[in-house]
Amino acid sequence: MEKKTGFSLQKLLDVRHLGEKEKQKELSQSKRELKTEEENLLKLEVKRDQVAQKMQSIERAEVSRIMNHHTYLSSVLESIVRKRTEIEDTEQKVEEKRQRLLTATKDRKALEKLKEKHTLEQRITAKKTEQAFLDEIALRKGL
């Protein structure tokens, strides 16, 4: 009878699969966050351009309106700078998560190769056992 032994590291392989999927989700989430931040930056830049255009169209006699627009423009510019910093931070997080996913994928693939090797060794052992059994039967029939 053939004794089937399972892959001793199967649970670890399963955990690696789950870990890789989790890292894929984290990377996707970070990419979505980055896209949202980039869209927000674009909106802020559009506001900046609109305010700058309004300021150019205001008559010089309306100093208070110019000052209000200037103050608002300054706050928009500060928001743009903060948003660019947030985008840089998020890009760094995306890259870190991409590297973690790459590492997890490599770890899982290494275990899968080990499992394939184990399975091949089991097949070879089973074939040898079967051949020895058939040789024994042939030998007994020959007697």
Buried (B, 14 or more C-beta within 10 A) or exposed (E): EEEEEEBEBEEBBEEBBEBBEEBBEBBEEBBEBBEEBBEBBEEBBEBBEEBBEBBEEBEEEEEEEBEBBEEBBEEBBEBBEEBBEBBEEBBEBBEEBBEBBEEBBEBBEEBBEBBEEBEEEBEEEEEEEEEEEEEEEEEEEEE
